[in-house]
Amino acid sequence: DTEVTQTPKHLVMGMTNKKSLKCEQHMGHRAMYWYKQKAKKPPELMFVYSYEKLSINESVPSRFSPECPNSSLLNLHLHALQPEDSALYLCASSLNLQEGLDEQYFGPGTRLTVT
Amino acid sequence: SQQGEEDPQALSIQEGENATMNCSYKTSINNLQWYRQNSGRGLVHLILIRSNEREKHSGRLRVTLDTSKKSSSLLITASRAADTASYFCATGTNDYKLSFGAGTTVTVRA
């Protein structure tokens, strides 16, 4: 199984809502990533987990809260978002977190709209 | 942070033609990767070339790397409609992060 799955595919939420994005992989990968991608722009790294521990936080606002319950799952909890947070949120995984990084496997993304 | 610059920003070619896009970067790298993204979907890894390699092939893809010029190119031969997508280069460095270029949008006309 070389697939990374993400749910939901689409999400519309108000600025006062709390929601969660979910990501799952069964490739035995120990590094997992959250990216944010705006239209016609490259993905921007948000968080990196290695062996279920947060390794990198790219100064992401606290209204985004990541969680890695186990080696196969990665969540992104959302609270009090702003309209400018509307974007495609991509999850990815790789075998390990190492210098230079090996190939990353991406999920299809969650299209988030904040109203 | 974005390290790579891609050129051209957009490319339109006829089916069967070759497509070439270039990527330049600023700092030393461990490897350089190319990814494809179909409209609004996730990225698909195409090829990884390490800093001590100069050329790599995978099917209809050919990647070159010139570390002295800090540049790479991706060649897609005999393009097909299914190759219509955005292509991103990404550099792997010592800070455990993958830095993506701005991307090249390729349109293959039937």
Interface residues (C-beta under 8 A of the other chain):
Chain A: V4 Q6 K40 K41 P42 P43 L45 V48 S55 I56 L88 L90 A92 L97 Q98 E99 G100 L101 D102 E103 Q104 Y105 F106 G107 P108 G109 R111
Chain B: Q2 I29 N30 N31 Q33 Y35 G40 R41 G42 L43 V44 H45 L48 R50 F88 G92 T93 N94 D95 Y96 K97 L98 F100 G101 A102 G103
